[in-house]
Amino acid sequence: MVLVPDGARSLRLCRYQGLNPAASEFRLTDARLITARATIARLTHEFDLLPALAAVTNCPFDDGSAIIAIFSYPQEPSVPLKVGLNGCRVVSNGSLTRTASSPIGAKLLRELTRLAP
């Protein structure tokens, strides 16, 4: 099973603030639409390379900051992913859960935060 199917035509990245400071918790801080197919294909591939999250995990430094990546397809429903930016860096499409706490995940997070600063 893949985290993100191939063939997306666009990708919307929405970056959200974490818990701190409380006055701006969970606010949208940036949103970008990406339509370059090569970029979308590369990101799709990198998401699918992420390792599975261990069954029992403790993530004490997770403040809830995240990027929501919404892959849109011409004939299929959109696929949203929640990408945690700290703690265990959990990545989930609602059915599969993986982690970006790996070398490929660190590279992927750098690119996502560059695209949605």
PyMOL commands that set and color helices and strands:
alter all, ss='L'
color gray80, all
select helices_A, chain A and resi 22-24+37-49+103-115
alter helices_A, ss='H'
color red, helices_A
select strands_A, chain A and resi 10-16+28-34+66-72+79-84+90-92+97-99
alter strands_A, ss='S'
color yellow, strands_A
deselect
rebuild
show_as cartoon
